[in-house]
Amino acid sequence: MKTRLNHVRVNVSDINKALEWYEEILGFQNDGGWPLDNPTYYDFVSEEGAKFAIMEVKGEKSHGRLNFQVDNIDELWEAIKDKVEIVEPLFDTPWGTRKFTIMDLDGNELGFGR
């Protein structure tokens, strides 16, 4: 069986704090919440590939790693390095990429690379 990743969701403890963090610190743009009257779930606008979303789940933490490809890794690093918990600082990999990994508010590891 062949698969293609088309949606990734991480669990967060506080949807409003998490939404603010993803928008203000990382510059993500939300693509709408659900349910409409009191959202506990948000999708983010994506250009290609998998849709990324967050969902409030009380009493549970998600500790996964998600990797995102970005055009200007150095610019993103400079913009957020002093505002986030760093798991791996910006470095060049042996296979010719450049990346860093941070921790979101709920312990999910987010890798960014080019």
A tleap script that builds the chain and sets N, CA, C and O, in Angstrom:
source leaprc.protein.ff14SB
mol = sequence {
  NMET LYS THR ARG LEU ASN HIE VAL ARG VAL
  ASN VAL SER ASP ILE ASN LYS ALA LEU GLU
  TRP TYR GLU GLU ILE LEU GLY PHE GLN ASN
  ASP GLY GLY TRP PRO LEU ASP ASN PRO THR
  TYR TYR ASP PHE VAL SER GLU GLU GLY ALA
  LYS PHE ALA ILE MET GLU VAL LYS GLY GLU
  LYS SER HIE GLY ARG LEU ASN PHE GLN VAL
  ASP ASN ILE ASP GLU LEU TRP GLU ALA ILE
  LYS ASP LYS VAL GLU ILE VAL GLU PRO LEU
  PHE ASP THR PRO TRP GLY THR ARG LYS PHE
  THR ILE MET ASP LEU ASP GLY ASN GLU LEU
  GLY PHE GLY CARG
}
set mol.1.N position { 0.843 -1.179 0.000 }
set mol.1.CA position { 0.000 0.000 0.000 }
set mol.1.C position { 0.889 1.244 0.000 }
set mol.1.O position { 1.880 1.309 0.727 }
set mol.2.N position { 0.523 2.231 -0.825 }
set mol.2.CA position { 1.208 3.511 -0.852 }
set mol.2.C position { 0.342 4.534 -0.140 }
set mol.2.O position { -0.882 4.521 -0.270 }
set mol.3.N position { 0.973 5.413 0.605 }
set mol.3.CA position { 0.227 6.453 1.300 }
set mol.3.C position { 0.845 7.813 1.017 }
set mol.3.O position { 2.009 7.911 0.628 }
set mol.4.N position { 0.067 8.842 1.213 }
set mol.4.CA position { 0.547 10.221 1.091 }
set mol.4.C position { 0.013 10.992 2.288 }
set mol.4.O position { -1.194 11.013 2.529 }
set mol.5.N position { 0.872 11.601 3.008 }
set mol.5.CA position { 0.464 12.383 4.165 }
set mol.5.C position { -0.345 13.588 3.701 }
set mol.5.O position { 0.133 14.369 2.878 }
set mol.6.N position { -1.566 13.753 4.216 }
set mol.6.CA position { -2.383 14.892 3.791 }
set mol.6.C position { -2.938 15.713 4.941 }
set mol.6.O position { -3.571 16.744 4.711 }
set mol.7.N position { -2.714 15.277 6.177 }
set mol.7.CA position { -3.218 16.037 7.322 }
set mol.7.C position { -2.431 15.662 8.563 }
set mol.7.O position { -2.231 14.482 8.852 }
set mol.8.N position { -1.996 16.653 9.280 }
set mol.8.CA position { -1.290 16.434 10.539 }
set mol.8.C position { -1.951 17.309 11.587 }
set mol.8.O position { -2.159 18.503 11.367 }
set mol.9.N position { -2.283 16.718 12.729 }
set mol.9.CA position { -2.878 17.480 13.827 }
set mol.9.C position { -2.106 17.192 15.092 }
set mol.9.O position { -1.736 16.050 15.365 }
set mol.10.N position { -1.865 18.237 15.862 }
set mol.10.CA position { -1.271 18.034 17.178 }
set mol.10.C position { -2.267 18.456 18.236 }
set mol.10.O position { -3.071 19.364 18.026 }
set mol.11.N position { -2.206 17.788 19.373 }
set mol.11.CA position { -3.072 18.118 20.495 }
set mol.11.C position { -2.434 19.231 21.318 }
set mol.11.O position { -1.223 19.233 21.540 }
set mol.12.N position { -3.244 20.162 21.760 }
set mol.12.CA position { -2.779 21.269 22.584 }
set mol.12.C position { -3.671 21.374 23.818 }
set mol.12.O position { -4.820 20.931 23.799 }
set mol.13.N position { -3.143 21.957 24.883 }
set mol.13.CA position { -3.916 22.049 26.123 }
set mol.13.C position { -4.810 23.280 26.169 }
set mol.13.O position { -5.818 23.281 26.876 }
set mol.14.N position { -4.457 24.330 25.426 }
set mol.14.CA position { -5.244 25.565 25.421 }
set mol.14.C position { -5.280 26.081 23.983 }
set mol.14.O position { -4.280 26.601 23.489 }
set mol.15.N position { -6.408 25.943 23.318 }
set mol.15.CA position { -6.514 26.277 21.897 }
set mol.15.C position { -6.220 27.745 21.629 }
set mol.15.O position { -5.585 28.067 20.625 }
set mol.16.N position { -6.665 28.642 22.501 }
set mol.16.CA position { -6.450 30.073 22.265 }
set mol.16.C position { -4.981 30.460 22.402 }
set mol.16.O position { -4.461 31.216 21.582 }
set mol.17.N position { -4.310 29.951 23.426 }
set mol.17.CA position { -2.875 30.226 23.581 }
set mol.17.C position { -2.087 29.622 22.417 }
set mol.17.O position { -1.183 30.254 21.870 }
set mol.18.N position { -2.440 28.404 22.052 }
set mol.18.CA position { -1.727 27.731 20.959 }
set mol.18.C position { -1.932 28.464 19.628 }
set mol.18.O position { -0.981 28.658 18.872 }
set mol.19.N position { -3.166 28.866 19.348 }
set mol.19.CA position { -3.448 29.588 18.111 }
set mol.19.C position { -2.637 30.881 18.061 }
set mol.19.O position { -2.031 31.202 17.038 }
set mol.20.N position { -2.630 31.606 19.148 }
set mol.20.CA position { -1.866 32.853 19.218 }
set mol.20.C position { -0.376 32.583 18.992 }
set mol.20.O position { 0.282 33.332 18.270 }
set mol.21.N position { 0.160 31.527 19.600 }
set mol.21.CA position { 1.576 31.181 19.472 }
set mol.21.C position { 1.926 30.859 18.017 }
set mol.21.O position { 2.893 31.392 17.473 }
set mol.22.N position { 1.133 29.983 17.391 }
set mol.22.CA position { 1.411 29.613 16.001 }
set mol.22.C position { 1.302 30.807 15.054 }
set mol.22.O position { 2.078 30.919 14.105 }
set mol.23.N position { 0.352 31.691 15.307 }
set mol.23.CA position { 0.174 32.855 14.439 }
set mol.23.C position { 1.229 33.932 14.701 }
set mol.23.O position { 1.853 34.430 13.763 }
set mol.24.N position { 1.429 34.287 15.955 }
set mol.24.CA position { 2.309 35.418 16.275 }
set mol.24.C position { 3.792 35.069 16.254 }
set mol.24.O position { 4.605 35.881 15.811 }
set mol.25.N position { 4.157 33.892 16.718 }
set mol.25.CA position { 5.565 33.519 16.761 }
set mol.25.C position { 6.028 32.938 15.431 }
set mol.25.O position { 7.083 33.318 14.923 }
set mol.26.N position { 5.247 32.017 14.862 }
set mol.26.CA position { 5.671 31.349 13.640 }
set mol.26.C position { 5.117 31.973 12.367 }
set mol.26.O position { 5.609 31.688 11.275 }
set mol.27.N position { 4.103 32.818 12.491 }
set mol.27.CA position { 3.545 33.462 11.307 }
set mol.27.C position { 2.568 32.609 10.523 }
set mol.27.O position { 2.262 32.928 9.374 }
set mol.28.N position { 2.067 31.527 11.116 }
set mol.28.CA position { 1.069 30.701 10.446 }
set mol.28.C position { -0.236 31.481 10.339 }
set mol.28.O position { -0.505 32.360 11.157 }
set mol.29.N position { -1.047 31.162 9.330 }
set mol.29.CA position { -2.337 31.821 9.119 }
set mol.29.C position { -3.438 30.774 9.269 }
set mol.29.O position { -3.445 29.771 8.555 }
set mol.30.N position { -4.369 31.006 10.199 }
set mol.30.CA position { -5.414 29.999 10.390 }
set mol.30.C position { -6.405 30.050 9.235 }
set mol.30.O position { -6.685 31.102 8.661 }
set mol.31.N position { -6.922 28.868 8.921 }
set mol.31.CA position { -7.831 28.693 7.786 }
set mol.31.C position { -9.238 28.381 8.269 }
set mol.31.O position { -10.060 27.858 7.516 }
set mol.32.N position { -9.514 28.705 9.535 }
set mol.32.CA position { -10.846 28.482 10.073 }
set mol.32.C position { -10.854 27.503 11.227 }
set mol.32.O position { -10.025 26.595 11.301 }
set mol.33.N position { -11.798 27.700 12.122 }
set mol.33.CA position { -11.932 26.852 13.297 }
set mol.33.C position { -13.247 26.107 13.309 }
set mol.33.O position { -14.180 26.435 12.576 }
set mol.34.N position { -13.300 25.092 14.164 }
set mol.34.CA position { -14.506 24.278 14.309 }
set mol.34.C position { -14.624 23.849 15.769 }
set mol.34.O position { -13.598 23.577 16.393 }
set mol.35.N position { -15.800 23.775 16.332 }
set mol.35.CA position { -17.078 24.252 15.789 }
set mol.35.C position { -17.099 25.784 15.710 }
set mol.35.O position { -16.373 26.461 16.438 }
set mol.36.N position { -17.918 26.306 14.841 }
set mol.36.CA position { -17.920 27.736 14.547 }
set mol.36.C position { -18.207 28.603 15.771 }
set mol.36.O position { -17.620 29.677 15.906 }
set mol.37.N position { -19.090 28.167 16.660 }
set mol.37.CA position { -19.479 28.994 17.805 }
set mol.37.C position { -18.427 29.040 18.914 }
set mol.37.O position { -18.365 30.024 19.651 }
set mol.38.N position { -17.603 28.007 19.050 }
set mol.38.CA position { -16.574 27.964 20.088 }
set mol.38.C position { -15.478 26.984 19.653 }
set mol.38.O position { -15.434 25.847 20.124 }
set mol.39.N position { -14.592 27.431 18.752 }
set mol.39.CA position { -13.629 26.501 18.155 }
set mol.39.C position { -12.691 25.839 19.160 }
set mol.39.O position { -12.173 26.482 20.073 }
set mol.40.N position { -12.487 24.543 18.967 }
set mol.40.CA position { -11.477 23.775 19.690 }
set mol.40.C position { -10.501 23.141 18.699 }
set mol.40.O position { -9.661 22.325 19.077 }
set mol.41.N position { -10.622 23.526 17.426 }
set mol.41.CA position { -9.816 22.968 16.340 }
set mol.41.C position { -9.578 24.058 15.298 }
set mol.41.O position { -10.500 24.790 14.939 }
set mol.42.N position { -8.339 24.165 14.814 }
set mol.42.CA position { -8.008 25.112 13.742 }
set mol.42.C position { -7.105 24.449 12.716 }
set mol.42.O position { -6.144 23.764 13.068 }
set mol.43.N position { -7.424 24.659 11.440 }
set mol.43.CA position { -6.533 24.333 10.324 }
set mol.43.C position { -5.690 25.554 10.031 }
set mol.43.O position { -6.088 26.678 10.338 }
set mol.44.N position { -4.514 25.338 9.433 }
set mol.44.CA position { -3.688 26.440 8.980 }
set mol.44.C position { -3.543 26.376 7.465 }
set mol.44.O position { -3.542 25.296 6.874 }
set mol.45.N position { -3.420 27.541 6.848 }
set mol.45.CA position { -3.269 27.638 5.399 }
set mol.45.C position { -1.969 26.939 5.009 }
set mol.45.O position { -0.927 27.151 5.630 }
set mol.46.N position { -2.042 26.108 3.979 }
set mol.46.CA position { -0.844 25.436 3.479 }
set mol.46.C position { -0.742 25.639 1.978 }
set mol.46.O position { -1.749 25.761 1.281 }
set mol.47.N position { 0.479 25.671 1.500 }
set mol.47.CA position { 0.697 25.866 0.069 }
set mol.47.C position { 0.634 24.535 -0.666 }
set mol.47.O position { -0.026 24.422 -1.699 }
set mol.48.N position { 1.312 23.543 -0.140 }
set mol.48.CA position { 1.343 22.206 -0.730 }
set mol.48.C position { 1.438 21.186 0.387 }
set mol.48.O position { 1.719 21.532 1.534 }
set mol.49.N position { 1.207 19.951 0.052 }
set mol.49.CA position { 1.418 18.879 1.012 }
set mol.49.C position { 0.335 18.785 2.062 }
set mol.49.O position { -0.816 19.156 1.828 }
set mol.50.N position { 0.716 18.290 3.210 }
set mol.50.CA position { -0.229 17.998 4.282 }
set mol.50.C position { -0.818 19.260 4.903 }
set mol.50.O position { -0.138 20.276 5.046 }
set mol.51.N position { -2.076 19.178 5.262 }
set mol.51.CA position { -2.748 20.229 6.028 }
set mol.51.C position { -2.309 20.061 7.475 }
set mol.51.O position { -2.258 18.941 7.985 }
set mol.52.N position { -1.992 21.173 8.143 }
set mol.52.CA position { -1.578 21.145 9.536 }
set mol.52.C position { -2.669 21.770 10.391 }
set mol.52.O position { -3.229 22.805 10.031 }
set mol.53.N position { -2.973 21.144 11.525 }
set mol.53.CA position { -4.036 21.629 12.400 }
set mol.53.C position { -3.673 21.413 13.862 }
set mol.53.O position { -2.816 20.595 14.197 }
set mol.54.N position { -4.350 22.172 14.727 }
set mol.54.CA position { -4.226 21.977 16.172 }
set mol.54.C position { -5.615 21.728 16.746 }
set mol.54.O position { -6.608 22.233 16.222 }
set mol.55.N position { -5.684 20.948 17.826 }
set mol.55.CA position { -6.967 20.651 18.468 }
set mol.55.C position { -6.767 20.600 19.969 }
set mol.55.O position { -5.832 19.974 20.468 }
set mol.56.N position { -7.660 21.268 20.681 }
set mol.56.CA position { -7.587 21.255 22.136 }
set mol.56.C position { -8.057 19.908 22.662 }
set mol.56.O position { -9.152 19.441 22.348 }
set mol.57.N position { -7.198 19.296 23.470 }
set mol.57.CA position { -7.520 18.026 24.121 }
set mol.57.C position { -7.118 18.178 25.573 }
set mol.57.O position { -5.930 18.225 25.891 }
set mol.58.N position { -8.101 18.253 26.456 }
set mol.58.CA position { -7.840 18.476 27.883 }
set mol.58.C position { -7.243 17.232 28.527 }
set mol.58.O position { -7.648 16.107 28.235 }
set mol.59.N position { -6.271 17.457 29.411 }
set mol.59.CA position { -5.692 16.375 30.194 }
set mol.59.C position { -4.797 15.439 29.411 }
set mol.59.O position { -4.437 14.378 29.921 }
set mol.60.N position { -4.422 15.794 28.187 }
set mol.60.CA position { -3.595 14.925 27.363 }
set mol.60.C position { -2.574 15.792 26.642 }
set mol.60.O position { -2.891 16.898 26.203 }
set mol.61.N position { -1.362 15.297 26.522 }
set mol.61.CA position { -0.338 16.037 25.791 }
set mol.61.C position { 0.151 15.192 24.629 }
set mol.61.O position { 0.241 13.968 24.724 }
set mol.62.N position { 0.462 15.856 23.550 }
set mol.62.CA position { 1.015 15.202 22.377 }
set mol.62.C position { 2.492 15.533 22.314 }
set mol.62.O position { 2.871 16.696 22.456 }
set mol.63.N position { 3.318 14.548 22.107 }
set mol.63.CA position { 4.748 14.774 22.037 }
set mol.63.C position { 5.296 14.166 20.756 }
set mol.63.O position { 6.072 13.211 20.793 }
set mol.64.N position { 4.891 14.719 19.633 }
set mol.64.CA position { 5.370 14.243 18.349 }
set mol.64.C position { 6.364 15.214 17.752 }
set mol.64.O position { 6.657 16.261 18.329 }
set mol.65.N position { 6.878 14.856 16.592 }
set mol.65.CA position { 7.742 15.758 15.830 }
set mol.65.C position { 7.164 15.887 14.436 }
set mol.65.O position { 6.812 14.907 13.780 }
set mol.66.N position { 7.084 17.118 14.019 }
set mol.66.CA position { 6.606 17.436 12.686 }
set mol.66.C position { 7.689 18.248 12.004 }
set mol.66.O position { 8.296 19.126 12.617 }
set mol.67.N position { 7.928 17.956 10.741 }
set mol.67.CA position { 8.947 18.693 10.013 }
set mol.67.C position { 8.318 19.496 8.889 }
set mol.67.O position { 7.474 19.008 8.138 }
set mol.68.N position { 8.756 20.742 8.799 }
set mol.68.CA position { 8.260 21.675 7.797 }
set mol.68.C position { 9.425 22.141 6.941 }
set mol.68.O position { 10.506 22.427 7.454 }
set mol.69.N position { 9.201 22.218 5.624 }
set mol.69.CA position { 10.212 22.779 4.737 }
set mol.69.C position { 9.891 24.248 4.520 }
set mol.69.O position { 8.744 24.605 4.251 }
set mol.70.N position { 10.905 25.102 4.636 }
set mol.70.CA position { 10.735 26.539 4.446 }
set mol.70.C position { 11.784 27.046 3.465 }
set mol.70.O position { 12.838 26.433 3.298 }
set mol.71.N position { 11.488 28.170 2.820 }
set mol.71.CA position { 12.400 28.734 1.823 }
set mol.71.C position { 13.629 29.372 2.436 }
set mol.71.O position { 14.740 29.141 1.959 }
set mol.72.N position { 13.462 30.171 3.485 }
set mol.72.CA position { 14.592 30.883 4.061 }
set mol.72.C position { 14.776 30.500 5.528 }
set mol.72.O position { 14.289 31.180 6.430 }
set mol.73.N position { 15.477 29.418 5.739 }
set mol.73.CA position { 15.649 28.869 7.087 }
set mol.73.C position { 16.395 29.830 8.000 }
set mol.73.O position { 16.066 29.933 9.181 }
set mol.74.N position { 17.387 30.533 7.479 }
set mol.74.CA position { 18.162 31.456 8.314 }
set mol.74.C position { 17.318 32.635 8.784 }
set mol.74.O position { 17.436 33.070 9.929 }
set mol.75.N position { 16.475 33.145 7.906 }
set mol.75.CA position { 15.597 34.255 8.263 }
set mol.75.C position { 14.596 33.844 9.345 }
set mol.75.O position { 14.363 34.594 10.293 }
set mol.76.N position { 14.007 32.653 9.201 }
set mol.76.CA position { 13.064 32.164 10.214 }
set mol.76.C position { 13.779 31.962 11.549 }
set mol.76.O position { 13.267 32.360 12.595 }
set mol.77.N position { 14.950 31.350 11.513 }
set mol.77.CA position { 15.722 31.125 12.732 }
set mol.77.C position { 15.975 32.437 13.472 }
set mol.77.O position { 15.758 32.525 14.681 }
set mol.78.N position { 16.432 33.451 12.747 }
set mol.78.CA position { 16.718 34.740 13.372 }
set mol.78.C position { 15.448 35.370 13.959 }
set mol.78.O position { 15.503 36.026 14.999 }
set mol.79.N position { 14.315 35.170 13.295 }
set mol.79.CA position { 13.062 35.780 13.740 }
set mol.79.C position { 12.502 35.139 15.008 }
set mol.79.O position { 11.827 35.815 15.785 }
set mol.80.N position { 12.768 33.851 15.234 }
set mol.80.CA position { 12.099 33.178 16.356 }
set mol.80.C position { 13.013 32.590 17.422 }
set mol.80.O position { 12.522 32.185 18.476 }
set mol.81.N position { 14.315 32.527 17.196 }
set mol.81.CA position { 15.215 31.803 18.113 }
set mol.81.C position { 15.166 32.280 19.559 }
set mol.81.O position { 15.401 31.488 20.471 }
set mol.82.N position { 14.870 33.538 19.786 }
set mol.82.CA position { 14.818 34.056 21.154 }
set mol.82.C position { 13.418 33.998 21.747 }
set mol.82.O position { 13.208 34.451 22.872 }
set mol.83.N position { 12.465 33.453 21.014 }
set mol.83.CA position { 11.068 33.416 21.464 }
set mol.83.C position { 10.558 32.006 21.724 }
set mol.83.O position { 9.408 31.827 22.123 }
set mol.84.N position { 11.400 31.006 21.502 }
set mol.84.CA position { 10.954 29.619 21.557 }
set mol.84.C position { 11.908 28.767 22.383 }
set mol.84.O position { 13.038 29.170 22.661 }
set mol.85.N position { 11.437 27.579 22.774 }
set mol.85.CA position { 12.303 26.589 23.410 }
set mol.85.C position { 12.983 25.793 22.306 }
set mol.85.O position { 12.313 25.192 21.466 }
set mol.86.N position { 14.300 25.790 22.306 }
set mol.86.CA position { 15.071 25.156 21.239 }
set mol.86.C position { 15.418 23.722 21.623 }
set mol.86.O position { 15.934 23.464 22.711 }
set mol.87.N position { 15.126 22.792 20.714 }
set mol.87.CA position { 15.515 21.396 20.873 }
set mol.87.C position { 16.865 21.178 20.188 }
set mol.87.O position { 17.779 20.601 20.777 }
set mol.88.N position { 16.986 21.644 18.936 }
set mol.88.CA position { 18.237 21.605 18.171 }
set mol.88.C position { 18.438 22.970 17.536 }
set mol.88.O position { 17.574 23.415 16.781 }
set mol.89.N position { 19.539 23.650 17.810 }
set mol.89.CA position { 19.776 24.933 17.149 }
set mol.89.C position { 20.052 24.728 15.657 }
set mol.89.O position { 20.288 23.605 15.211 }
set mol.90.N position { 20.021 25.795 14.910 }
set mol.90.CA position { 20.257 25.754 13.469 }
set mol.90.C position { 21.616 25.112 13.174 }
set mol.90.O position { 22.637 25.492 13.748 }
set mol.91.N position { 21.606 24.130 12.265 }
set mol.91.CA position { 22.856 23.463 11.883 }
set mol.91.C position { 22.740 22.913 10.474 }
set mol.91.O position { 21.643 22.748 9.940 }
set mol.92.N position { 23.899 22.631 9.880 }
set mol.92.CA position { 23.971 21.993 8.565 }
set mol.92.C position { 24.077 20.490 8.771 }
set mol.92.O position { 24.912 20.022 9.544 }
set mol.93.N position { 23.235 19.738 8.082 }
set mol.93.CA position { 23.253 18.281 8.210 }
set mol.93.C position { 24.298 17.686 7.262 }
set mol.93.O position { 24.732 18.348 6.320 }
set mol.94.N position { 24.696 16.447 7.511 }
set mol.94.CA position { 25.659 15.799 6.621 }
set mol.94.C position { 25.111 15.559 5.203 }
set mol.94.O position { 25.891 15.360 4.272 }
set mol.95.N position { 23.811 15.574 5.034 }
set mol.95.CA position { 23.214 15.306 3.719 }
set mol.95.C position { 22.834 16.577 2.968 }
set mol.95.O position { 22.046 16.526 2.023 }
set mol.96.N position { 23.391 17.725 3.383 }
set mol.96.CA position { 23.250 18.952 2.609 }
set mol.96.C position { 22.049 19.825 2.920 }
set mol.96.O position { 21.765 20.761 2.172 }
set mol.97.N position { 21.346 19.548 3.987 }
set mol.97.CA position { 20.228 20.410 4.375 }
set mol.97.C position { 20.634 21.251 5.575 }
set mol.97.O position { 21.695 21.045 6.164 }
set mol.98.N position { 19.799 22.177 5.918 }
set mol.98.CA position { 20.024 23.063 7.062 }
set mol.98.C position { 18.735 23.059 7.857 }
set mol.98.O position { 17.662 23.222 7.276 }
set mol.99.N position { 18.804 22.879 9.166 }
set mol.99.CA position { 17.577 22.751 9.943 }
set mol.99.C position { 17.745 23.160 11.391 }
set mol.99.O position { 18.857 23.324 11.891 }
set mol.100.N position { 16.596 23.322 12.056 }
set mol.100.CA position { 16.549 23.492 13.512 }
set mol.100.C position { 15.239 22.909 14.000 }
set mol.100.O position { 14.294 22.741 13.229 }
set mol.101.N position { 15.190 22.601 15.290 }
set mol.101.CA position { 13.983 22.037 15.886 }
set mol.101.C position { 13.669 22.809 17.162 }
set mol.101.O position { 14.550 23.112 17.967 }
set mol.102.N position { 12.382 23.116 17.320 }
set mol.102.CA position { 11.913 23.826 18.507 }
set mol.102.C position { 10.807 23.013 19.170 }
set mol.102.O position { 10.334 22.015 18.625 }
set mol.103.N position { 10.407 23.458 20.353 }
set mol.103.CA position { 9.310 22.835 21.081 }
set mol.103.C position { 8.152 23.819 21.116 }
set mol.103.O position { 8.351 25.000 21.400 }
set mol.104.N position { 6.936 23.342 20.830 }
set mol.104.CA position { 5.782 24.226 20.974 }
set mol.104.C position { 5.342 24.244 22.430 }
set mol.104.O position { 6.011 23.670 23.288 }
set mol.105.N position { 4.235 24.892 22.710 }
set mol.105.CA position { 3.779 25.067 24.090 }
set mol.105.C position { 3.369 23.774 24.781 }
set mol.105.O position { 3.278 23.727 26.008 }
set mol.106.N position { 3.119 22.721 24.001 }
set mol.106.CA position { 2.624 21.469 24.576 }
set mol.106.C position { 3.588 20.295 24.414 }
set mol.106.O position { 3.184 19.141 24.554 }
set mol.107.N position { 4.855 20.577 24.122 }
set mol.107.CA position { 5.843 19.514 24.049 }
set mol.107.C position { 5.984 18.857 22.690 }
set mol.107.O position { 6.707 17.869 22.564 }
set mol.108.N position { 5.322 19.369 21.677 }
set mol.108.CA position { 5.489 18.842 20.320 }
set mol.108.C position { 6.749 19.441 19.714 }
set mol.108.O position { 6.980 20.647 19.809 }
set mol.109.N position { 7.559 18.597 19.093 }
set mol.109.CA position { 8.776 19.072 18.447 }
set mol.109.C position { 8.473 19.470 17.019 }
set mol.109.O position { 7.859 18.712 16.268 }
set mol.110.N position { 8.910 20.674 16.643 }
set mol.110.CA position { 8.682 21.187 15.297 }
set mol.110.C position { 10.026 21.446 14.639 }
set mol.110.O position { 10.798 22.296 15.082 }
set mol.111.N position { 10.292 20.699 13.575 }
set mol.111.CA position { 11.531 20.873 12.836 }
set mol.111.C position { 11.288 21.730 11.606 }
set mol.111.O position { 10.270 21.585 10.929 }
set mol.112.N position { 12.225 22.622 11.322 }
set mol.112.CA position { 12.150 23.487 10.146 }
set mol.112.C position { 13.451 23.331 9.381 }
set mol.112.O position { 14.533 23.378 9.966 }
set mol.113.N position { 13.346 23.145 8.077 }
set mol.113.CA position { 14.562 22.941 7.296 }
set mol.113.C position { 14.400 23.365 5.858 }
set mol.113.O position { 13.306 23.688 5.396 }
set mol.114.N position { 15.534 23.354 5.153 }
set mol.114.CA position { 15.549 23.601 3.709 }
set mol.114.C position { 16.505 22.629 3.070 }
set mol.114.O position { 16.683 22.649 1.852 }
savepdb mol mol.pdb
quit
